[in-house]
Amino acid sequence: MTATALSARADIADKRLVRSFAYVGGKWRDAASGATFRVTDPATEDTLGDVAKLSGEEATIAVDAAQAAFAGWAGRLPQDRARLLRRWFDEIAANREDLARIMTLEQGKPLSEAQGEIDYGAAFVEFYSEEAKRPNIEGVTSHLPDAEVELWREPVGVAALVTPWNFPCAMLTRKAAAALAAGCTVVCHPSAETPYSALALAELAERAGLPPGVFNIVTGHAPEIVEPWTRDARVRALSFTGSTEVGRLLYRQSADTVKRLVLELGGHAPVIVFADADLDTAVAETMKAKFATSGQDCLAANRIYVERPVYDAFCERFVAATEALRVAPGMDDGDIGPLMNEATVAKQEAHVADALGRGARLACGGRRLPLGPLFYAPTVLTDVPEGAAILREETFGPVAAILPFDTEDEVLGRANDTEYGLVAYLHTSDPRRIYRLSRALQYGMVAVNRTKVTGPPIPFGGMKQSGLGREGSRLGMEEFTEVKYVCRDWA
């Protein structure tokens, strides 16, 4: 392969971080067929480079490598795994600026957001480098005379990790660091739209000294790579972040091999603003919840319910704040970057047209911008009627839907009336209401009077069709372990 446009950029200091080959068994490899796929900058649609497009057979070769490395990796002292993960963290932290630029160029998010994601993703590697030392044997009071009872946590085996384009660093480190800390080896498939971030992480993992076969990156077309993994009995766990539709498919495909599944799927987050909330805080935090990553986030606010006495005031302030957002290419570090692809832009247009056709009011935005085909104006729809598609489907873009409510019971019912259950945002100053709604909202995470709640120490995940299992915290590592019960008599 020839040098890529990405590696030729003067603002990427370490050119070795730009890799166009898959990483399997400790070696950088092209596809046997020579096939590649093109990666473009969503801000300009310029080509960044061509990356190796591996086949299903080559995906299985990656499992061979991970399986061969498993016994040695699982058998290491936890302190040894911890030291290697810590070295990986140090490498990521030392290369923060280059990693952020690579991410912005292939994903489009503002550079400051990309820098924040590198910090966030590195934090999971640091966290699990410490947790790696703590999968202790648990003693249990015996229920049998003359018997000793213990519970051991052991790594499940090879874990397959499938990551999305919206957070190409953090979703990989959150999964991989937990699995590696538990003693698993991993085969990873990054989105074909943002493979360079994952390949840069593989370069840094190699520098950190992770043994061959422990950490593998397989690039290519997702169905060709992932389906063989779902059928392979040696792959004992599958962790996926993406749409609910694809999550259901992977669930079905994994049934015959009865895998451990961790599925972080779609969201449809409600924001509930009561009249007793601090209105300035509610507006500022809802802006963050709606427009971070240009709205391309499973945690993004999709439905904004505002109690009627403050509805007009909230809408006025929210619209003003939205109109003040600066849309720009990610490298210009504005507030909003381009969307990832044409399908995402088309969905914004469809949701806006549907809502307006049902009687919603367009307060601002609602159009593509001349910056490029994938730039869509931050948009606010008010008085959105209940039948609108945007109130049923995940928008995954910079379109905010605001509607009034009158009673607590009413808004609780509307907020819970969805198949999704990832995160809900609540704004109120009433401590009793905070308790009632935190309990009653059918979501895996509830943020009260704030937006940012995620991080390495907390269990990230949802209810209903927003997924299975948890990522982050000690629970995230336990997802990659099996519990073995030992009942022992010394006689």
Residue pairs with C-beta under 8 A, 6 or more apart in sequence:
1 20
1 21
1 30
1 36
1 50
1 52
4 18
4 20
4 48
4 49
4 50
5 46
5 47
5 48
5 49
6 12
6 18
6 39
6 48
6 49
6 102
6 105
6 106
6 196
7 15
7 18
7 49
9 101
9 105
11 101
12 18
12 98
12 101
12 102
13 97
13 98
14 95
14 98
16 203
17 95
17 98
17 99
17 102
17 200
17 203
17 204
18 49
18 102
18 196
18 199
18 200
19 28
19 196
19 199
19 200
19 202
19 203
20 36
20 49
20 50
20 51
20 52
20 199
21 28
21 29
21 30
21 51
21 52
21 199
22 28
22 29
22 30
22 31
22 52
22 54
22 58
22 62
22 199
22 216
22 217
22 218
22 219
22 220
23 29
23 199
23 202
23 203
23 206
23 215
23 216
23 217
24 58
24 61
24 62
24 65
24 216
24 217
24 218
25 61
25 62
25 64
25 65
25 68
25 69
25 212
25 213
25 216
26 65
26 206
26 211
26 212
26 213
27 212
29 52
29 54
29 58
30 52
31 52
31 53
31 54
31 55
31 58
31 220
32 55
32 57
32 58
33 53
33 55
35 52
35 53
35 55
36 50
36 51
36 52
36 53
37 50
37 51
37 53
37 192
37 219
37 220
37 221
38 47
38 49
38 50
39 47
39 48
39 49
39 50
39 51
39 106
39 192
39 193
39 194
39 195
39 196
40 46
40 47
40 48
41 47
41 48
41 105
41 106
41 108
42 107
42 108
42 337
42 338
42 339
42 340
42 341
42 374
43 108
43 329
43 330
43 331
43 337
43 338
43 371
43 372
43 374
43 375
44 329
44 372
45 372
45 373
45 374
48 105
48 106
48 196
49 196
51 192
51 195
51 196
51 199
51 219
52 219
52 220
53 219
53 220
53 221
54 62
54 218
54 219
54 220
54 224
54 225
55 220
55 224
56 224
56 225
56 227
56 228
57 228
58 218
58 220
59 187
59 189
59 218
59 220
59 224
59 225
59 226
59 228
59 229
60 228
60 232
62 187
62 216
62 218
63 158
63 187
63 228
63 229
63 232
63 234
63 235
65 212
65 213
65 216
66 158
66 185
66 186
66 187
66 213
66 214
66 216
67 157
67 158
67 185
67 234
68 213
69 185
69 211
69 212
69 213
69 214
70 155
70 157
70 158
70 184
70 185
72 211
73 81
73 180
73 183
73 184
73 185
73 211
73 214
74 154
74 155
74 183
74 184
76 183
78 132
78 133
78 134
78 135
78 183
79 132
79 133
81 132
81 180
81 181
81 183
82 129
82 130
82 132
82 133
82 181
83 129
84 208
84 209
84 210
85 125
85 128
85 129
85 132
85 177
85 180
85 181
85 208
86 126
86 129
87 208
87 209
88 125
88 129
88 177
88 204
88 205
88 208
88 210
89 122
89 125
89 126
89 129
90 208
91 204
91 205
91 207
91 208
92 99
92 118
92 121
92 122
92 125
92 173
92 201
92 204
93 122
95 200
95 204
96 115
96 118
96 119
96 122
97 115
98 200
99 114
99 118
99 169
99 197
99 200
99 201
100 111
100 114
100 115
100 117
100 118
101 111
101 114
101 331
102 196
102 197
102 200
103 109
103 114
103 117
103 118
103 168
103 169
103 194
103 197
104 110
104 111
104 114
104 330
104 331
104 337
105 196
105 330
105 331
106 168
106 193
106 194
106 195
106 196
106 197
107 114
107 165
107 166
107 168
107 193
107 194
107 197
107 330
107 340
108 294
108 329
108 330
108 337
108 338
108 339
108 340
108 374
109 117
109 293
109 294
109 330
109 337
110 328
110 330
110 332
110 333
110 334
110 335
110 336
110 337
111 330
111 331
111 333
112 333
113 292
113 293
113 330
113 337
114 330
117 167
117 169
117 170
118 169
120 170
120 455
121 167
121 169
121 170
121 172
121 173
121 174
122 173
123 455
123 456
124 170
124 173
124 174
124 177
124 178
124 456
124 472
125 173
125 177
126 456
127 177
127 456
127 457
127 472
128 177
128 178
128 180
128 181
128 456
128 476
128 477
129 177
129 181
131 178
131 181
131 474
131 477
132 180
132 181
132 182
132 477
134 474
135 153
135 182
135 183
135 477
135 481
136 153
137 150
137 151
137 152
137 153
138 150
138 151
139 149
139 150
140 149
140 150
140 151
141 149
142 148
142 149
142 487
143 149
144 487
146 489
146 491
147 487
147 488
147 489
148 487
148 488
148 489
148 490
149 485
149 486
149 487
149 488
150 485
150 486
150 488
151 483
151 484
151 485
151 486
152 483
152 484
152 485
152 486
153 182
153 478
153 481
153 482
153 483
153 484
154 183
154 481
154 482
154 484
155 182
155 183
155 184
155 480
155 481
155 482
156 182
156 184
156 236
156 237
156 260
156 480
156 481
156 482
157 184
157 185
157 234
157 235
157 236
157 237
158 184
158 185
158 186
158 187
158 234
158 235
158 236
158 237
159 175
159 179
159 184
159 185
159 186
159 187
159 235
159 236
159 237
159 238
159 239
159 480
160 186
160 187
160 188
160 189
160 226
160 229
160 230
160 235
160 237
160 238
160 239
161 172
161 175
161 176
161 179
161 186
161 187
161 188
161 189
161 239
161 240
162 188
162 189
162 222
162 226
162 238
162 239
162 240
162 241
162 242
162 250
163 171
163 172
163 175
163 188
163 189
163 190
163 191
163 198
163 241
164 171
164 191
164 241
164 242
165 191
165 193
165 194
165 340
166 293
166 296
166 297
166 298
166 340
167 241
167 293
167 297
168 190
168 191
168 194
168 195
168 197
168 198
169 197
169 198
169 201
171 241
172 188
172 190
172 197
172 198
172 201
173 201
174 460
174 471
174 472
174 476
175 186
175 188
175 239
175 241
175 262
175 471
176 186
176 188
176 215
178 471
178 472
178 476
178 477
178 479
178 480
179 185
179 186
179 237
179 239
179 480
180 186
180 210
180 214
180 215
181 477
182 477
182 478
182 480
182 481
183 480
183 481
184 237
184 480
185 213
185 214
185 215
185 216
186 214
186 215
186 216
187 216
187 218
187 229
187 235
188 198
188 215
188 216
188 217
188 218
189 217
189 218
189 219
189 220
189 222
189 225
189 226
189 229
190 197
190 198
190 199
190 217
190 219
191 222
192 219
192 220
192 221
192 222
193 340
193 341
195 217
195 219
198 217
198 219
199 217
199 219
201 217
202 215
202 217
205 215
218 225
226 250
227 253
229 235
229 238
230 238
230 250
230 253
230 254
230 257
230 259
231 253
231 256
231 257
232 257
233 257
235 257
235 259
236 259
236 260
237 259
237 260
237 261
237 262
237 479
237 480
238 250
238 254
238 259
238 260
238 261
238 262
239 261
239 262
239 263
239 264
239 469
239 471
239 479
240 246
240 247
240 250
240 261
240 262
240 263
240 264
241 264
241 265
241 298
242 264
242 265
243 265
243 266
244 265
244 266
244 419
244 420
244 465
244 466
247 263
247 265
247 266
247 465
247 467
248 465
250 261
250 263
251 261
251 263
254 261
260 479
260 480
261 468
261 469
262 467
262 468
262 469
262 470
262 471
262 479
263 467
263 468
263 469
264 298
264 460
264 461
264 462
264 466
264 467
264 469
264 471
265 298
265 422
265 462
265 465
265 466
265 467
266 298
266 394
266 420
266 422
266 465
266 466
267 298
267 299
267 300
267 302
267 394
267 420
267 422
267 423
267 462
267 466
268 302
268 303
268 392
268 393
268 394
268 418
268 419
268 420
268 422
269 289
269 299
269 300
269 301
269 302
269 303
269 422
269 423
269 424
269 425
269 443
270 301
270 302
270 303
270 304
270 305
270 414
270 415
270 424
270 425
271 286
271 289
271 290
271 301
271 303
271 304
271 305
271 424
271 425
271 426
271 427
272 305
272 405
272 411
272 415
272 424
272 425
272 426
272 427
272 428
272 437
273 279
273 282
273 286
273 304
273 305
273 306
273 307
273 310
273 314
273 427
273 428
274 307
274 408
274 427
274 428
274 429
274 430
274 433
275 307
275 308
275 309
275 310
276 428
276 429
276 430
277 310
277 427
277 428
277 429
277 449
278 427
278 429
278 449
279 310
279 313
279 314
279 317
280 317
281 427
281 449
282 314
282 427
282 449
283 314
283 317
283 318
283 321
284 321
285 425
285 427
285 449
285 450
285 451
286 301
286 304
286 318
286 400
286 425
286 427
286 451
287 318
287 321
287 322
288 451
288 452
289 299
289 300
289 301
289 425
289 447
289 451
290 300
290 301
290 304
290 398
290 400
291 322
291 325
291 335
291 336
291 378
291 398
291 400
292 300
293 300
294 336
294 337
294 338
294 339
294 397
294 398
295 395
295 396
295 397
295 398
295 399
296 339
296 340
296 344
296 396
296 397
297 396
298 394
298 422
298 466
299 422
299 423
299 454
300 395
300 396
301 400
301 425
302 390
302 391
302 394
302 395
302 401
303 390
303 391
303 401
303 403
303 414
303 415
304 318
304 400
304 401
304 402
304 403
305 403
305 404
305 405
305 411
305 414
305 415
306 314
306 315
306 402
306 403
306 404
306 405
307 404
307 405
307 406
307 411
308 404
308 405
308 406
311 402
311 404
314 402
315 363
315 380
315 382
315 402
318 380
318 400
318 402
319 363
319 364
319 380
319 382
322 364
322 365
322 378
322 379
322 380
322 400
323 364
323 378
325 334
325 335
325 336
325 378
326 334
326 335
326 336
327 334
327 335
327 336
327 337
327 369
327 371
327 375
327 377
327 378
328 334
328 335
328 336
328 337
328 371
329 337
329 338
329 371
329 372
330 337
330 338
336 378
336 398
338 371
338 372
338 374
338 375
339 345
339 348
339 374
339 375
339 376
339 397
339 398
340 374
341 374
342 373
342 374
344 374
344 396
344 397
345 368
345 373
345 374
345 376
345 397
347 395
347 396
347 397
348 376
348 379
348 395
348 397
348 398
348 399
349 368
349 376
350 389
351 388
351 389
351 390
351 393
351 395
351 399
352 362
352 366
352 379
352 381
352 390
352 399
354 388
354 389
354 390
355 381
355 384
355 385
355 388
355 389
355 390
355 401
356 362
356 366
356 381
358 384
358 385
358 387
358 388
359 383
359 385
360 381
360 382
360 383
360 384
360 385
360 388
360 401
361 381
361 382
361 383
362 379
362 380
362 381
363 380
363 381
363 382
364 377
364 378
364 379
364 380
365 376
365 377
365 378
365 379
365 380
365 398
365 399
366 377
366 379
366 381
367 376
367 377
368 375
368 376
368 377
369 375
369 376
369 377
376 397
376 398
377 398
378 398
378 400
379 398
379 399
379 400
380 399
380 400
380 402
381 390
381 399
381 400
381 401
381 402
382 402
382 403
383 402
383 403
383 404
384 390
384 391
384 401
384 402
384 403
385 403
386 403
386 414
388 401
390 399
390 401
391 401
391 403
392 418
394 420
395 401
405 411
405 414
408 433
408 436
408 437
412 437
412 440
412 441
415 424
415 441
416 440
416 441
416 442
418 464
419 464
419 465
420 462
420 464
420 465
420 466
421 442
421 443
421 444
421 462
421 463
421 464
421 465
421 466
422 443
422 444
422 445
422 461
422 462
422 463
422 466
422 467
423 443
423 444
423 445
423 446
423 447
423 453
423 462
424 441
424 443
424 445
424 446
424 447
425 446
425 447
425 451
426 434
426 437
426 438
426 441
426 446
426 447
426 448
426 449
427 448
427 449
428 434
428 437
428 448
428 449
429 449
434 448
437 446
438 446
438 448
442 463
442 464
443 462
443 463
443 466
444 460
444 461
444 462
444 463
444 466
444 467
444 470
445 453
445 454
445 458
445 460
445 461
445 462
447 453
454 460
454 472
455 472
456 472
456 473
457 472
457 473
458 472
458 473
459 470
459 471
459 472
459 473
459 475
459 476
460 470
460 471
460 472
460 473
460 476
461 467
461 468
461 469
461 470
461 471
469 479
470 476
470 479
471 479
